[in-house]
Amino acid sequence: MKYFLTAAILLLGINAAQAFRCGDRLISRGDSVIKVLEYCGEPNLVEHLAECIPIQSYDGRLGEYRSDCRMIYYEAWTYNLGPNLFMRWLRIEHGEVKMIKTLDYGH
């Protein structure tokens, strides 16, 4: 029983990191930007970012591996929920929440 409770607490902690509340509404990974805007309003900060994902391919003609980069473009939305709550950072790709991070207290 003790181990079950420990596991349940850990799982709740993991899920809490992947979601956050806007008022009485819950935002989770996989939600659309339309839902986020409806529930939370406009973010305090929107950043347009890019990330290089390294890829390797084999060039049979030259007989060697080639390194290249696949660019992933995304937006980072930051919500400042006030001085008594933690700020939230959302990674948005293709109109969908891909990642949620909890930041420091807001202001």
C-alpha positions as a printed Julia matrix, in Angstrom:
107×3 Matrix{Float64}:
   0.0    0.0     0.0
   2.85   2.36    0.89
   4.45   1.82   -2.54
   1.15   2.38   -4.32
   0.72   5.78   -2.64
   4.28   6.78   -3.49
   3.76   5.82   -7.13
   0.47   7.71   -7.27
   2.07  10.84   -5.85
   4.91  10.64   -8.39
   2.48  10.21  -11.27
   0.45  13.19  -10.12
   3.61  15.27  -10.06
   4.48  14.23  -13.61
   0.99  15.06  -14.86
   0.99  18.4   -13.08
   4.13  19.39  -14.98
   2.37  18.64  -18.28
  -0.7   20.76  -17.56
  -1.76  23.97  -15.88
  -4.91  25.81  -14.93
  -6.26  29.03  -16.37
  -8.95  29.9   -13.85
 -11.0   26.73  -13.55
  -9.96  25.36  -16.97
  -7.13  22.89  -17.61
  -4.56  23.22  -20.41
  -2.57  20.09  -21.31
  -0.07  18.9   -23.89
  -1.86  18.24  -27.15
  -4.39  21.05  -26.73
  -4.92  23.42  -29.65
  -3.9   27.08  -29.56
  -7.57  27.94  -30.02
  -8.38  26.24  -26.71
  -5.43  27.93  -24.97
  -6.49  31.37  -26.23
 -10.12  30.71  -25.28
  -9.25  29.58  -21.73
  -6.2   31.74  -20.94
  -6.39  34.71  -23.29
  -3.38  36.19  -25.05
   0.04  35.26  -23.61
   2.2   37.95  -22.04
   5.08  37.09  -24.35
   5.29  35.28  -27.69
   8.67  34.31  -29.1
   9.23  32.88  -32.59
  12.07  30.38  -32.34
  13.85  27.73  -34.37
  15.75  24.63  -33.36
  18.19  22.63  -35.46
  17.64  18.89  -35.17
  20.83  17.16  -36.35
  20.36  14.35  -38.85
  22.86  12.06  -40.54
  22.44  10.38  -43.87
  24.66   8.09  -45.85
  25.69   9.28  -49.3
  26.31   6.05  -51.22
  27.74   7.93  -54.19
  30.51   9.44  -52.07
  30.66   6.53  -49.62
  30.4    8.76  -46.55
  27.99  10.0   -43.95
  26.73  13.54  -44.22
  25.55  15.67  -41.33
  22.71  18.03  -41.88
  20.16  19.96  -39.92
  16.38  19.84  -39.98
  14.94  23.11  -38.74
  11.93  22.99  -36.43
  10.07  26.29  -36.1
   7.93  26.9   -33.04
   6.5   29.57  -30.78
   7.17  29.94  -27.06
   4.26  31.46  -25.15
   4.76  32.78  -21.63
   1.86  33.38  -19.26
   2.48  35.55  -16.2
  -0.27  34.52  -13.79
   0.59  37.05  -11.08
   2.89  37.27   -8.06
   1.24  34.41   -6.17
   1.4   31.89   -9.01
   4.13  30.39  -11.15
   4.55  31.6   -14.72
   3.98  29.03  -17.46
   5.96  28.5   -20.66
   4.32  26.68  -23.58
   6.02  25.33  -26.68
   3.61  25.58  -29.61
   4.21  23.61  -32.81
   1.76  23.43  -35.71
  -1.02  24.98  -33.62
  -0.67  22.52  -30.74
   0.83  22.59  -27.23
   3.89  20.31  -27.31
   5.48  21.15  -23.96
   4.59  23.0   -20.76
   7.18  24.26  -18.29
   6.69  25.88  -14.92
   8.83  28.99  -14.36
   9.42  31.23  -11.35
   6.7   33.23   -9.63
   5.12  35.93  -11.75
   5.0   39.63  -11.03
